[in-house]
Amino acid sequence: MSEKDNKGTLGEILRSVVSTGVTAASMGEEAVKGMVENAKSAKTEILGQVKTEIKGWLEKIDLSKEIDRVLRDYDIEVNGKISFKKKTKTDEEK
């Protein structure tokens, strides 16, 4: 699937979700339950499309190049804290 296909599909899914909400406002309880089920499946489809988009974006990243860029363009600052806390004595240690 091309990026254009993904965007078209995502747009159609969003249009369906909005349509579902508008339709549910004027229907009875059973119809609303059906619409909720449709919305749940639309949510699953949307998450699938988002997953596909993110996966495609991550596959295009050259990790080595990005690490080099960050190390070149940014200073690294490390802060730490070390503390000593007294142990509490248990019955066996007394």
C-alpha positions in Angstrom: 0.0 0.0 0.0 1.3 3.5 -0.8 1.2 6.4 1.6 -1.7 7.8 -0.5 -3.7 4.7 0.0 -3.0 4.7 3.8 -4.1 8.3 4.1 -7.3 7.7 2.0 -8.1 4.7 4.2 -7.5 6.6 7.4 -9.6 9.5 6.1 -12.4 7.1 5.3 -12.2 5.5 8.8 -12.3 8.9 10.5 -15.3 10.0 8.3 -17.1 6.8 9.4 -16.4 7.5 13.1 -17.8 11.0 12.8 -20.8 9.8 10.8 -21.4 7.1 13.5 -21.4 9.7 16.3 -23.9 12.0 14.4 -26.2 9.0 13.6 -26.0 7.7 17.2 -27.3 11.0 18.5 -30.7 10.4 16.9 -31.2 6.7 17.5 -32.4 4.3 20.2 -30.5 2.4 22.8 -30.0 -0.8 20.7 -28.9 1.2 17.7 -26.5 3.1 19.8 -25.0 -0.2 21.1 -24.5 -1.2 17.5 -22.8 2.1 16.7 -20.5 1.6 19.7 -19.4 -1.7 18.3 -18.8 -0.1 14.9 -16.8 2.6 16.7 -14.7 0.0 18.4 -13.9 -1.7 15.1 -13.1 1.7 13.6 -10.7 2.4 16.5 -8.9 -0.9 15.8 -8.6 0.1 12.2 -7.3 3.5 13.1 -4.7 2.0 15.4 -3.6 -0.4 12.7 -3.1 2.5 10.3 -1.2 4.5 12.8 1.0 1.4 13.5 1.7 1.0 9.8 2.6 4.7 9.4 4.9 4.7 12.4 6.6 1.4 11.3 7.2 2.8 7.9 8.7 6.0 9.4 10.9 4.1 11.7 12.2 1.8 8.9 13.4 4.8 7.0 15.5 6.1 9.9 19.3 5.5 9.7 19.9 5.0 13.4 23.7 5.2 13.1 23.4 8.5 11.2 21.0 9.9 13.8 23.2 8.9 16.7 26.2 10.6 15.0 24.1 13.8 14.5 22.9 13.9 18.1 26.5 13.4 19.4 27.8 16.0 17.1 25.1 18.7 17.7 24.3 18.2 21.4 26.2 18.3 24.6 25.5 15.4 27.0 24.9 16.2 30.6 24.6 13.5 33.2 23.3 14.2 36.7 23.3 11.6 39.5 22.6 11.1 43.1 24.0 8.6 45.5 22.7 8.2 49.0 23.3 5.8 51.9 20.3 4.7 54.0 20.8 2.9 57.2 19.4 -0.6 57.2 16.7 -1.5 59.8 17.6 -4.3 62.1 15.4 -7.4 61.9 14.8 -9.8 64.9 17.4 -12.2 63.6 20.2 -9.5 63.5 19.6 -8.4 67.1 
